[in-house]
Amino acid sequence: MHCAQFSPIESGGSVKLRKHSRFAVQLPAVYTAENIQSKGVVFNLSAEGCAIGSSKVMPKGAYLALQVSLSDQASAPLEVELGAVRWSTERQFGVEFIRLKDEDSERLRAYAQLLQMHTE
């Protein structure tokens, strides 16, 4: 369920280290960009972003708003006010979280900590 905290990512001959742990999850999501609204599944989540699987993939460079239903369905979805698509393939795309409300940022950190505890 948990990926290594510092996963090397090759980028133009250099190696980037991730600052935050990534977790394998299955969380329903709704994303909106311009006149498009679609559903997907977040399958990889960190404090800085996520990977989404969907039949309607957003192109690299697009900006979107995102709502992610955390596993505690009693609460409102986590809202990412602004996210940027950093990579895109045929059925998946990666989103960097740019702007979240303070309470959503705190919920995301708490959720990541909970996932961390369950993987140790």
C-alpha positions in Angstrom: 0.0 0.0 0.0 2.9 2.4 0.7 5.6 3.4 -1.7 9.1 4.4 -0.6 9.3 7.8 0.9 12.1 8.9 -1.4 11.3 7.3 -4.7 13.8 8.3 -7.4 12.2 9.6 -10.6 14.3 9.9 -13.7 13.9 13.3 -15.4 16.1 14.4 -18.2 19.1 12.5 -16.9 18.7 13.8 -13.3 17.1 12.1 -10.3 14.4 13.9 -8.3 13.5 12.7 -4.8 9.9 12.9 -3.7 9.3 14.9 -0.5 6.2 13.0 0.5 5.2 9.3 0.8 2.8 8.0 -1.8 0.0 5.6 -1.0 -1.9 3.1 -3.2 -5.6 3.9 -2.6 -8.9 3.5 -4.4 -10.9 6.7 -3.8 -13.7 8.1 -6.0 -13.1 11.5 -7.5 -14.8 14.2 -9.5 -12.8 16.7 -11.5 -13.8 19.8 -13.3 -11.9 21.9 -15.9 -13.4 24.6 -18.1 -16.7 23.0 -19.4 -15.7 19.4 -18.6 -16.8 17.5 -15.5 -15.9 13.8 -15.2 -15.4 11.0 -12.6 -12.3 9.0 -11.9 -10.5 6.9 -9.3 -7.5 8.2 -7.3 -5.2 5.3 -7.2 -2.1 7.0 -5.9 -2.2 9.8 -3.2 0.4 12.0 -1.5 0.3 15.3 0.4 1.3 17.1 -2.8 -0.8 15.3 -5.5 -2.4 12.2 -6.9 -2.7 9.9 -9.9 -6.2 9.5 -11.3 -7.5 6.7 -13.6 -10.4 7.8 -15.8 -12.0 7.2 -19.2 -11.8 11.0 -19.8 -8.1 11.9 -19.3 -7.0 15.5 -18.9 -4.0 16.7 -21.0 -0.6 17.6 -19.5 -0.6 21.3 -18.6 -4.4 21.5 -17.9 -5.7 23.1 -14.7 -8.6 21.6 -12.8 -10.6 21.5 -9.5 -10.9 18.1 -7.8 -13.1 16.5 -5.2 -11.8 13.3 -3.6 -14.1 11.1 -1.4 -11.9 9.9 1.4 -12.8 6.6 3.0 -14.7 8.3 5.8 -17.8 8.8 3.6 -19.6 10.7 6.4 -17.5 13.8 5.8 -17.5 16.1 2.8 -15.1 15.3 -0.1 -11.6 16.7 0.1 -11.6 19.7 -2.2 -8.5 20.7 -4.3 -9.4 24.2 -5.5 -6.6 24.2 -8.1 -4.5 21.4 -9.5 -2.2 21.1 -12.4 -1.9 18.0 -14.6 1.8 17.2 -14.7 1.6 14.0 -16.8 -1.0 12.2 -18.8 -1.3 8.8 -20.5 -4.2 7.1 -22.3 -6.2 6.2 -19.1 -4.4 8.0 -16.3 -3.0 11.4 -15.3 -1.1 13.0 -12.5 -2.2 16.1 -10.6 -0.1 18.4 -8.5 -2.1 20.1 -5.8 -1.6 23.8 -6.0 -4.3 25.3 -3.8 -6.4 23.8 -1.0 -8.2 25.4 1.8 -6.4 25.1 5.1 -8.9 22.7 6.5 -8.6 20.4 3.4 -4.8 20.6 3.6 -5.0 19.5 7.2 -7.4 16.7 6.4 -5.1 15.5 3.7 -2.1 15.4 6.0 -4.1 13.6 8.7 -5.3 11.0 6.1 -1.8 10.5 4.9 -0.6 9.9 8.5 -3.4 7.4 9.0 -2.3 5.5 5.8 1.3 5.7 7.0 0.3 4.1 10.3 -1.5 1.2 8.6 1.5 0.4 6.4 4.1 0.1 9.1 
